[in-house]
Amino acid sequence: MHARTWLSVLSLPLVAAFTLPVLQQGTPPKAQPKVGAKAMPQDPLAGLSDIQDVLSLVQQNYVDPPDMEKVVAGGVQAVLERSHPLNAYLSAEDLRLPDPGPAEVGLVVVKRAIYATVVAVIPGGPAAKAGIQAGDVIRKLDGDSVGLLSAWAMERKLHGPEGSSLDIYRYNATGDLTKTTVPRQRQARQVVSVKQGQGALLVSLPDLTRGRAEEMNKALANADRSQTLVLDLRQCDQGSMEEAAALAGVLGAKGSFATLQEAGKSDRELAVSGTGIPFTRLALLLGRSTLGAPEVLATCLKKGGAKTFGERTPGLGVERGRFPLKQGGAVELVFKRWIGLGGEKLDRQGVVPDQVLKLTDTDDPLARVLTALAAPPPAAKPTVATKDDSESKVPGVPPAVLKKPLH
């Protein structure tokens, strides 16, 4: 039997064991509680003791001898992904694997069930040159089904030795599966881009890695603060919260920046102590590739009065940690979540712009934002669910893809 079938067979009972008490045959019915009595708290881990029995029954009674190591690993991974798609199980063998290499294809992907959605494409990178775009749906990487890969394993496949390549099987707009071979290359650090317009300034920020706040401070040192500043975060897909807070300070923000939530600990507030001089008017451009720390930065500046344009962000304001296991493996877990100043839970909803503004590669983003700032806000339109929308059960996956047979 195919390994994928075994993973499907055992994933369901393992998930059930982690989430619901197992109903045991022969147990006498419980007495009905008295009227007004408080219900006893239900132990969410009550079924854990039955996992070994399930594994033993499968091993001893199924028609084909299963690979129990793969079955267990697949079941554990399924449980982890039900909590968050970035969670991953790493075996002891996985931990001994060498670094995949310094080159990459220039993509950020997030797993959604048996698919992966492209959430960011590095401008000018190999994937961008190959025509891959944010929102594309990936089914296989180098022939391996995404459904069998953890987030950790997918990230490894995106990297490799310089000069190597990756075969990406993705669905196009009509739902046809196509193969695109993308070379891996070292990515040069991009610089902060500054464009001066008529009474306005456009600054494009590629990321929030170390040193960006200082780079921004130098780029704006001689800028006229009486003009409008448009900060383009559409391709800003990584960075640290500390750098994001420092950059908020460069733009004149003070006080609270965001709230960090961590299991078992009190909420922690991150503050901004910058002394930067604010611009008369600040606008932000957001998109589907505004990820993590840039999302937190956007909520801080938005709360401070900045107008936001573009598209809703994915909602990946989280942090992962690696926790060792007794048998030599490890799990990578999302164990921290950031809450924006507007109350946004940034592991779920993302940042919603004040006005939707979709730009093409030929559009002048500065001109479009200035026009939008000068125009009255558009009236909200009622949302009507369509038949196709109701049929799509996987976030980020077009219904046409879901109707296609799996290859």
Secondary structure, 3 states (H helix, E strand, C coil): CCHHHHHHHHHHHHHHHHHCCCCCCCCCCCCCCCCCCCCCCCCCCCCHHHHHHHHHHHHHHCCCCCCHHHHHHHHHHHHHHHHCCCCEEECHHHHCCCCCCCEECCEEEEEECCEEEEEEECCCCHHHHCCCCCCCEEEEECCEEHHHCCHHHHHHHHEECCCCEEEEEEECCCCCEEEEEEECECCCCCCCEEEECCCEEEEECCCECCCHHHHHHHHCCCCCCCCEEEEECCCCCCECHHHHHHHHHHCCCEEEEEEEEECCCCCEEEEEECCCCCCCEEEEEECCCCCCHHHHHHHHHHHCCCEEEECCCCCCCEEEEEEECCCCCEEEEEEEEEECCCCCECCCCCCCCCEECCCCCCCCHHHHHHHHHHCCCCCCCCCCCCHHHHHCCCCCCCHHHHCCCCC
